Amino acid sequence: MRYEEFVSSYSGKTDDELLRLELDSEQLDPEASIALKNELVKRNISGSERLEAFRISENERKREIAKNPGNLFLTHFGIGRWYFGKAARVRSPDGKWEQFRTTVFTLFFYFPLVPTGTYLVKKKCGFMAGKIAVVEKLPLDWRQVFTVWGVALASIVAVIWVLRHL
């Protein structure tokens, strides 16, 4: 992206979104970093005191969010809760992490039944990929829910069709 594109993108973000970017500013390209700092100054939300206060509240918010989807588990009978979907996927320029929107479902015999929440998550990429870290709880993404249900239903129909034609 060019500097002008970053300026345009950042002008449409909320103050909290900009401050979250500032917390991870070492991950940004130089042009993105300059555009971010200019937008923070323009909105009068720059300064180390404001950033530190936001860092503390952000850590508390992340702890609360992490409790919500918590207890993701899957038994050997396929009963539990699990993440499905990767919408709005963004990879870091260096390819070390990716961020995407995903929905947690309650499973029954591996079939996703009840969506319990949609989250913006971040995870490391590659061979040593780590756990998914919740960045933000979002409103339920019904498009993603219907897509997951559609794929699951199509899979069941395909299995039944194959079993009937053997």
Secondary structure, 3 states (H helix, E strand, C coil): CCHHHHHHHHHCCCHHHHHHHHHCHHHCCHHHHHHHHHHHHHCCCCCHHHHHHHHHHHHHHHHHHHHCCCCCEECCCCCEEEEEEEEEEEECCCCCEEEEEEEEEEEECCEEEEEEEEEEEEEECCCCCCCCEEEEEECCCHHHHHHHHHHHHHHHHHHHHHHHCC
